[in-house]
Amino acid sequence: MKGTYYDAYVMIDIYSRYIVGVHVHAHESGVLARELMERILSVHGIPQVVHADRGTSMTSKTVAALLADLDVTRSHSRPRVSNDNPYSEALFKP
């Protein structure tokens, strides 16, 4: 529908480039991002590092608390520097 936008949460394994999880929602939320991560990590295991963009949901206290509880290092792209997240950027290239 024209004028309707959705947010896609996508997690990929940067070594295999395998999409390990994806969800599409009508709005962005730290709670939704946390739920996605919990489901993915319960299936694929807990990584040492999670790299994400600087979107509101990925920098939320909710996601930060989950990763801290799991002893996972957080890594974020610098603001407005798409080269910091080349794996994700390449995935969505037209």
N, CA, C and O atoms as CSV, one atom per row, in Angstrom:
chain,resi,resn,atom,element,x,y,z
A,1,MET,N,N,0.840,-1.157,0.000
A,1,MET,CA,C,0.000,0.000,0.000
A,1,MET,C,C,0.903,1.243,0.000
A,1,MET,O,O,1.892,1.294,0.731
A,2,LYS,N,N,0.568,2.210,-0.797
A,2,LYS,CA,C,1.371,3.420,-0.918
A,2,LYS,C,C,1.398,4.183,0.409
A,2,LYS,O,O,0.364,4.400,1.041
A,3,GLY,N,N,2.603,4.580,0.812
A,3,GLY,CA,C,2.755,5.345,2.046
A,3,GLY,C,C,2.863,4.497,3.297
A,3,GLY,O,O,2.982,5.037,4.397
A,4,THR,N,N,2.824,3.179,3.154
A,4,THR,CA,C,2.953,2.281,4.294
A,4,THR,C,C,4.372,1.728,4.324
A,4,THR,O,O,4.878,1.235,3.316
A,5,TYR,N,N,4.997,1.813,5.472
A,5,TYR,CA,C,6.373,1.344,5.620
A,5,TYR,C,C,6.453,0.306,6.726
A,5,TYR,O,O,5.673,0.328,7.678
A,6,TYR,N,N,7.400,-0.594,6.586
A,6,TYR,CA,C,7.626,-1.631,7.581
A,6,TYR,C,C,9.103,-1.670,7.936
A,6,TYR,O,O,9.952,-1.249,7.150
A,7,ASP,N,N,9.399,-2.170,9.111
A,7,ASP,CA,C,10.782,-2.338,9.550
A,7,ASP,C,C,11.133,-3.818,9.494
A,7,ASP,O,O,10.387,-4.665,9.985
A,8,ALA,N,N,12.271,-4.117,8.894
A,8,ALA,CA,C,12.748,-5.497,8.806
A,8,ALA,C,C,13.904,-5.682,9.777
A,8,ALA,O,O,14.883,-4.936,9.748
A,9,TYR,N,N,13.781,-6.670,10.624
A,9,TYR,CA,C,14.858,-7.070,11.521
A,9,TYR,C,C,15.498,-8.298,10.888
A,9,TYR,O,O,14.839,-9.323,10.714
A,10,VAL,N,N,16.771,-8.201,10.544
A,10,VAL,CA,C,17.458,-9.298,9.870
A,10,VAL,C,C,18.765,-9.576,10.597
A,10,VAL,O,O,19.551,-8.658,10.834
A,11,MET,N,N,19.002,-10.833,10.951
A,11,MET,CA,C,20.281,-11.241,11.535
A,11,MET,C,C,20.947,-12.209,10.581
A,11,MET,O,O,20.346,-13.185,10.132
A,12,ILE,N,N,22.225,-11.913,10.277
A,12,ILE,CA,C,22.982,-12.804,9.402
A,12,ILE,C,C,24.262,-13.242,10.101
A,12,ILE,O,O,24.802,-12.543,10.959
A,13,ASP,N,N,24.723,-14.409,9.711
A,13,ASP,CA,C,26.033,-14.892,10.142
A,13,ASP,C,C,27.023,-14.337,9.126
A,13,ASP,O,O,26.954,-14.690,7.949
A,14,ILE,N,N,27.943,-13.474,9.556
A,14,ILE,CA,C,28.810,-12.800,8.588
A,14,ILE,C,C,29.814,-13.739,7.931
A,14,ILE,O,O,30.361,-13.417,6.876
A,15,TYR,N,N,30.058,-14.880,8.532
A,15,TYR,CA,C,31.016,-15.817,7.939
A,15,TYR,C,C,30.386,-16.621,6.811
A,15,TYR,O,O,30.994,-16.797,5.755
A,16,SER,N,N,29.179,-17.106,7.028
A,16,SER,CA,C,28.504,-17.901,5.997
A,16,SER,C,C,27.555,-17.057,5.147
A,16,SER,O,O,27.132,-17.484,4.073
A,17,ARG,N,N,27.227,-15.870,5.628
A,17,ARG,CA,C,26.235,-14.970,5.015
A,17,ARG,C,C,24.838,-15.588,5.021
A,17,ARG,O,O,23.961,-15.188,4.254
A,18,TYR,N,N,24.654,-16.550,5.884
A,18,TYR,CA,C,23.364,-17.209,6.070
A,18,TYR,C,C,22.457,-16.304,6.893
A,18,TYR,O,O,22.878,-15.761,7.915
A,19,ILE,N,N,21.212,-16.142,6.451
A,19,ILE,CA,C,20.241,-15.372,7.226
A,19,ILE,C,C,19.732,-16.287,8.332
A,19,ILE,O,O,19.065,-17.284,8.057
A,20,VAL,N,N,20.041,-15.955,9.570
A,20,VAL,CA,C,19.655,-16.807,10.695
A,20,VAL,C,C,18.292,-16.437,11.255
A,20,VAL,O,O,17.691,-17.223,11.987
A,21,GLY,N,N,17.798,-15.255,10.920
A,21,GLY,CA,C,16.480,-14.860,11.386
A,21,GLY,C,C,16.029,-13.562,10.760
A,21,GLY,O,O,16.833,-12.681,10.457
A,22,VAL,N,N,14.719,-13.462,10.571
A,22,VAL,CA,C,14.146,-12.238,10.012
A,22,VAL,C,C,12.709,-12.080,10.503
A,22,VAL,O,O,11.955,-13.049,10.592
A,23,HIS,N,N,12.355,-10.858,10.814
A,23,HIS,CA,C,10.980,-10.507,11.166
A,23,HIS,C,C,10.676,-9.140,10.585
A,23,HIS,O,O,11.550,-8.276,10.518
A,24,VAL,N,N,9.444,-8.948,10.168
A,24,VAL,CA,C,9.001,-7.665,9.636
A,24,VAL,C,C,7.867,-7.171,10.523
A,24,VAL,O,O,6.930,-7.906,10.832
A,25,HIS,N,N,7.975,-5.904,10.925
A,25,HIS,CA,C,6.973,-5.312,11.811
A,25,HIS,C,C,6.564,-3.936,11.308
A,25,HIS,O,O,7.280,-3.300,10.535
A,26,ALA,N,N,5.412,-3.494,11.757
A,26,ALA,CA,C,4.889,-2.187,11.359
A,26,ALA,C,C,5.588,-1.045,12.082
A,26,ALA,O,O,5.460,0.112,11.682
A,27,HIS,N,N,6.321,-1.355,13.134
A,27,HIS,CA,C,7.042,-0.307,13.865
A,27,HIS,C,C,8.335,-0.873,14.442
A,27,HIS,O,O,8.505,-2.087,14.550
A,28,GLU,N,N,9.232,0.021,14.806
A,28,GLU,CA,C,10.530,-0.371,15.363
A,28,GLU,C,C,10.438,-0.369,16.881
A,28,GLU,O,O,9.845,0.534,17.471
A,29,SER,N,N,11.024,-1.379,17.512
A,29,SER,CA,C,10.925,-1.501,18.962
A,29,SER,C,C,12.076,-2.335,19.511
A,29,SER,O,O,12.441,-3.362,18.939
A,30,GLY,N,N,12.637,-1.886,20.612
A,30,GLY,CA,C,13.672,-2.654,21.287
A,30,GLY,C,C,13.144,-3.985,21.790
A,30,GLY,O,O,13.869,-4.980,21.795
A,31,VAL,N,N,11.891,-4.012,22.210
A,31,VAL,CA,C,11.280,-5.251,22.703
A,31,VAL,C,C,11.177,-6.271,21.562
A,31,VAL,O,O,11.479,-7.449,21.756
A,32,LEU,N,N,10.753,-5.823,20.377
A,32,LEU,CA,C,10.666,-6.731,19.224
A,32,LEU,C,C,12.045,-7.239,18.823
A,32,LEU,O,O,12.206,-8.413,18.489
A,33,ALA,N,N,13.035,-6.358,18.856
A,33,ALA,CA,C,14.406,-6.762,18.519
A,33,ALA,C,C,14.922,-7.786,19.526
A,33,ALA,O,O,15.572,-8.760,19.147
A,34,ARG,N,N,14.637,-7.568,20.797
A,34,ARG,CA,C,15.072,-8.517,21.832
A,34,ARG,C,C,14.414,-9.880,21.621
A,34,ARG,O,O,15.075,-10.915,21.718
A,35,GLU,N,N,13.113,-9.878,21.332
A,35,GLU,CA,C,12.403,-11.143,21.106
A,35,GLU,C,C,13.000,-11.907,19.925
A,35,GLU,O,O,13.171,-13.124,19.992
A,36,LEU,N,N,13.312,-11.197,18.855
A,36,LEU,CA,C,13.942,-11.835,17.698
A,36,LEU,C,C,15.285,-12.433,18.093
A,36,LEU,O,O,15.571,-13.585,17.768
A,37,MET,N,N,16.105,-11.666,18.784
A,37,MET,CA,C,17.426,-12.157,19.199
A,37,MET,C,C,17.310,-13.368,20.107
A,37,MET,O,O,18.063,-14.330,19.954
A,38,GLU,N,N,16.376,-13.336,21.049
A,38,GLU,CA,C,16.203,-14.476,21.955
A,38,GLU,C,C,15.856,-15.743,21.183
A,38,GLU,O,O,16.396,-16.813,21.465
A,39,ARG,N,N,14.950,-15.626,20.203
A,39,ARG,CA,C,14.571,-16.799,19.399
A,39,ARG,C,C,15.757,-17.311,18.588
A,39,ARG,O,O,16.010,-18.514,18.539
A,40,ILE,N,N,16.475,-16.399,17.959
A,40,ILE,CA,C,17.610,-16.797,17.122
A,40,ILE,C,C,18.710,-17.434,17.961
A,40,ILE,O,O,19.250,-18.477,17.595
A,41,LEU,N,N,19.039,-16.807,19.083
A,41,LEU,CA,C,20.123,-17.320,19.918
A,41,LEU,C,C,19.765,-18.656,20.558
A,41,LEU,O,O,20.653,-19.465,20.827
A,42,SER,N,N,18.483,-18.900,20.805
A,42,SER,CA,C,18.079,-20.191,21.377
A,42,SER,C,C,18.268,-21.324,20.369
A,42,SER,O,O,18.450,-22.477,20.760
A,43,VAL,N,N,18.227,-21.003,19.082
A,43,VAL,CA,C,18.402,-22.009,18.030
A,43,VAL,C,C,19.863,-22.133,17.603
A,43,VAL,O,O,20.380,-23.240,17.458
A,44,HIS,N,N,20.523,-20.996,17.401
A,44,HIS,CA,C,21.864,-20.983,16.810
A,44,HIS,C,C,23.000,-20.822,17.822
A,44,HIS,O,O,24.172,-20.889,17.451
A,45,GLY,N,N,22.669,-20.614,19.070
A,45,GLY,CA,C,23.703,-20.433,20.079
A,45,GLY,C,C,24.059,-18.969,20.285
A,45,GLY,O,O,23.630,-18.093,19.534
A,46,ILE,N,N,24.844,-18.728,21.309
A,46,ILE,CA,C,25.207,-17.367,21.700
A,46,ILE,C,C,26.562,-17.006,21.101
A,46,ILE,O,O,27.559,-17.681,21.358
A,47,PRO,N,N,26.598,-15.942,20.303
A,47,PRO,CA,C,27.865,-15.528,19.690
A,47,PRO,C,C,28.712,-14.722,20.667
A,47,PRO,O,O,28.232,-14.311,21.723
A,48,GLN,N,N,29.956,-14.501,20.315
A,48,GLN,CA,C,30.824,-13.657,21.140
A,48,GLN,C,C,30.526,-12.183,20.915
A,48,GLN,O,O,30.626,-11.374,21.838
A,49,VAL,N,N,30.157,-11.834,19.673
A,49,VAL,CA,C,29.926,-10.438,19.295
A,49,VAL,C,C,28.664,-10.341,18.444
A,49,VAL,O,O,28.400,-11.204,17.607
A,50,VAL,N,N,27.886,-9.280,18.667
A,50,VAL,CA,C,26.771,-8.942,17.786
A,50,VAL,C,C,27.039,-7.542,17.258
A,50,VAL,O,O,27.183,-6.592,18.027
A,51,HIS,N,N,27.104,-7.425,15.920
A,51,HIS,CA,C,27.303,-6.120,15.287
A,51,HIS,C,C,25.971,-5.668,14.713
A,51,HIS,O,O,25.269,-6.443,14.063
A,52,ALA,N,N,25.629,-4.413,14.957
A,52,ALA,CA,C,24.345,-3.892,14.485
A,52,ALA,C,C,24.493,-2.452,14.018
A,52,ALA,O,O,25.483,-1.777,14.301
A,53,ASP,N,N,23.472,-2.010,13.293
A,53,ASP,CA,C,23.452,-0.607,12.911
A,53,ASP,C,C,23.082,0.220,14.151
A,53,ASP,O,O,22.964,-0.323,15.249
A,54,ARG,N,N,22.907,1.498,13.976
A,54,ARG,CA,C,22.611,2.368,15.106
A,54,ARG,C,C,21.125,2.696,15.198
A,54,ARG,O,O,20.741,3.735,15.735
A,55,GLY,N,N,20.299,1.804,14.672
A,55,GLY,CA,C,18.854,2.007,14.754
A,55,GLY,C,C,18.384,2.030,16.201
A,55,GLY,O,O,19.036,1.484,17.091
A,56,THR,N,N,17.257,2.661,16.416
A,56,THR,CA,C,16.706,2.823,17.763
A,56,THR,C,C,16.573,1.499,18.499
A,56,THR,O,O,16.915,1.405,19.678
A,57,SER,N,N,16.082,0.482,17.816
A,57,SER,CA,C,15.869,-0.804,18.485
A,57,SER,C,C,17.179,-1.495,18.837
A,57,SER,O,O,17.284,-2.125,19.890
A,58,MET,N,N,18.171,-1.384,17.970
A,58,MET,CA,C,19.449,-2.066,18.211
A,58,MET,C,C,20.307,-1.372,19.266
A,58,MET,O,O,21.196,-1.997,19.844
A,59,THR,N,N,20.055,-0.102,19.522
A,59,THR,CA,C,20.801,0.618,20.558
A,59,THR,C,C,19.971,0.771,21.830
A,59,THR,O,O,20.372,1.483,22.751
A,60,SER,N,N,18.826,0.112,21.884
A,60,SER,CA,C,17.923,0.238,23.031
A,60,SER,C,C,18.501,-0.410,24.289
A,60,SER,O,O,19.360,-1.289,24.218
A,61,LYS,N,N,18.014,0.041,25.423
A,61,LYS,CA,C,18.427,-0.540,26.706
A,61,LYS,C,C,17.975,-1.993,26.803
A,61,LYS,O,O,18.637,-2.812,27.442
A,62,THR,N,N,16.857,-2.309,26.174
A,62,THR,CA,C,16.328,-3.673,26.199
A,62,THR,C,C,17.296,-4.654,25.540
A,62,THR,O,O,17.594,-5.709,26.099
A,63,VAL,N,N,17.780,-4.307,24.363
A,63,VAL,CA,C,18.735,-5.165,23.652
A,63,VAL,C,C,20.077,-5.170,24.373
A,63,VAL,O,O,20.719,-6.213,24.491
A,64,ALA,N,N,20.501,-4.001,24.857
A,64,ALA,CA,C,21.775,-3.907,25.584
A,64,ALA,C,C,21.760,-4.809,26.818
A,64,ALA,O,O,22.752,-5.476,27.113
A,65,ALA,N,N,20.642,-4.829,27.536
A,65,ALA,CA,C,20.534,-5.658,28.742
A,65,ALA,C,C,20.612,-7.146,28.394
A,65,ALA,O,O,21.279,-7.914,29.089
A,66,LEU,N,N,19.933,-7.550,27.326
A,66,LEU,CA,C,19.982,-8.955,26.908
A,66,LEU,C,C,21.409,-9.370,26.596
A,66,LEU,O,O,21.884,-10.394,27.087
A,67,LEU,N,N,22.091,-8.580,25.780
A,67,LEU,CA,C,23.452,-8.937,25.383
A,67,LEU,C,C,24.413,-8.901,26.567
A,67,LEU,O,O,25.325,-9.724,26.645
A,68,ALA,N,N,24.221,-7.965,27.483
A,68,ALA,CA,C,25.061,-7.908,28.683
A,68,ALA,C,C,24.828,-9.144,29.551
A,68,ALA,O,O,25.780,-9.733,30.065
A,69,ASP,N,N,23.563,-9.536,29.714
A,69,ASP,CA,C,23.241,-10.733,30.505
A,69,ASP,C,C,23.875,-11.989,29.912
A,69,ASP,O,O,24.241,-12.910,30.643
A,70,LEU,N,N,24.003,-12.023,28.587
A,70,LEU,CA,C,24.575,-13.184,27.900
A,70,LEU,C,C,26.084,-13.067,27.709
A,70,LEU,O,O,26.717,-13.958,27.142
A,71,ASP,N,N,26.653,-11.964,28.187
A,71,ASP,CA,C,28.094,-11.694,28.060
A,71,ASP,C,C,28.526,-11.632,26.589
A,71,ASP,O,O,29.581,-12.143,26.213
A,72,VAL,N,N,27.685,-10.996,25.773
A,72,VAL,CA,C,27.962,-10.808,24.350
A,72,VAL,C,C,28.452,-9.376,24.143
A,72,VAL,O,O,27.837,-8.430,24.635
A,73,THR,N,N,29.545,-9.218,23.423
A,73,THR,CA,C,30.073,-7.892,23.118
A,73,THR,C,C,29.211,-7.244,22.044
A,73,THR,O,O,28.905,-7.854,21.020
A,74,ARG,N,N,28.824,-5.989,22.297
A,74,ARG,CA,C,28.048,-5.232,21.306
A,74,ARG,C,C,28.989,-4.406,20.449
A,74,ARG,O,O,29.961,-3.832,20.941
A,75,SER,N,N,28.691,-4.355,19.174
A,75,SER,CA,C,29.446,-3.542,18.224
A,75,SER,C,C,28.432,-2.800,17.368
A,75,SER,O,O,27.468,-3.394,16.886
A,76,HIS,N,N,28.649,-1.496,17.178
A,76,HIS,CA,C,27.720,-0.700,16.368
A,76,HIS,C,C,28.470,0.065,15.295
A,76,HIS,O,O,29.619,0.468,15.475
A,77,SER,N,N,27.798,0.253,14.190
A,77,SER,CA,C,28.344,1.078,13.116
A,77,SER,C,C,28.449,2.519,13.597
A,77,SER,O,O,27.696,2.957,14.467
A,78,ARG,N,N,29.388,3.240,13.020
A,78,ARG,CA,C,29.459,4.672,13.308
A,78,ARG,C,C,28.286,5.359,12.624
A,78,ARG,O,O,27.804,4.880,11.597
A,79,PRO,N,N,27.823,6.468,13.176
A,79,PRO,CA,C,26.695,7.173,12.554
A,79,PRO,C,C,26.996,7.551,11.099
A,79,PRO,O,O,28.052,8.104,10.790
A,80,ARG,N,N,26.055,7.243,10.228
A,80,ARG,CA,C,26.106,7.604,8.804
A,80,ARG,C,C,27.319,7.043,8.062
A,80,ARG,O,O,27.783,7.650,7.097
A,81,VAL,N,N,27.837,5.892,8.501
A,81,VAL,CA,C,28.972,5.246,7.820
A,81,VAL,C,C,28.538,3.830,7.424
A,81,VAL,O,O,28.699,2.884,8.194
A,82,SER,N,N,27.989,3.700,6.221
A,82,SER,CA,C,27.465,2.399,5.788
A,82,SER,C,C,28.573,1.363,5.615
A,82,SER,O,O,28.306,0.162,5.673
A,83,ASN,N,N,29.803,1.806,5.406
A,83,ASN,CA,C,30.920,0.864,5.247
A,83,ASN,C,C,31.229,0.097,6.526
A,83,ASN,O,O,31.935,-0.911,6.481
A,84,ASP,N,N,30.717,0.552,7.660
A,84,ASP,CA,C,30.924,-0.159,8.920
A,84,ASP,C,C,30.067,-1.425,9.008
A,84,ASP,O,O,30.297,-2.265,9.877
A,85,ASN,N,N,29.106,-1.564,8.137
A,85,ASN,CA,C,28.212,-2.714,8.160
A,85,ASN,C,C,28.079,-3.284,6.741
A,85,ASN,O,O,26.965,-3.409,6.233
A,86,PRO,N,N,29.202,-3.631,6.096
A,86,PRO,CA,C,29.154,-4.010,4.679
A,86,PRO,C,C,28.368,-5.287,4.402
A,86,PRO,O,O,27.793,-5.425,3.323
A,87,TYR,N,N,28.330,-6.217,5.341
A,87,TYR,CA,C,27.635,-7.484,5.113
A,87,TYR,C,C,26.137,-7.255,4.982
A,87,TYR,O,O,25.487,-7.806,4.093
A,88,SER,N,N,25.605,-6.445,5.868
A,88,SER,CA,C,24.186,-6.127,5.808
A,88,SER,C,C,23.871,-5.245,4.609
A,88,SER,O,O,22.885,-5.475,3.909
A,89,GLU,N,N,24.693,-4.251,4.372
A,89,GLU,CA,C,24.466,-3.347,3.236
A,89,GLU,C,C,24.484,-4.119,1.920
A,89,GLU,O,O,23.655,-3.860,1.047
A,90,ALA,N,N,25.406,-5.053,1.761
A,90,ALA,CA,C,25.496,-5.838,0.525
A,90,ALA,C,C,24.279,-6.740,0.344
A,90,ALA,O,O,23.863,-7.012,-0.783
A,91,LEU,N,N,23.716,-7.198,1.446
A,91,LEU,CA,C,22.556,-8.076,1.391
A,91,LEU,C,C,21.352,-7.370,0.774
A,91,LEU,O,O,20.542,-8.003,0.098
A,92,PHE,N,N,21.231,-6.071,1.001
A,92,PHE,CA,C,20.066,-5.321,0.535
A,92,PHE,C,C,20.342,-4.476,-0.700
A,92,PHE,O,O,19.522,-3.640,-1.079
A,93,LYS,N,N,21.478,-4.687,-1.320
A,93,LYS,CA,C,21.827,-3.935,-2.523
A,93,LYS,C,C,20.920,-4.366,-3.676
A,93,LYS,O,O,20.669,-5.558,-3.853
A,94,PRO,N,N,20.428,-3.403,-4.461
A,94,PRO,CA,C,19.550,-3.777,-5.590
A,94,PRO,C,C,20.305,-4.472,-6.701
A,94,PRO,O,O,19.710,-4.846,-7.712
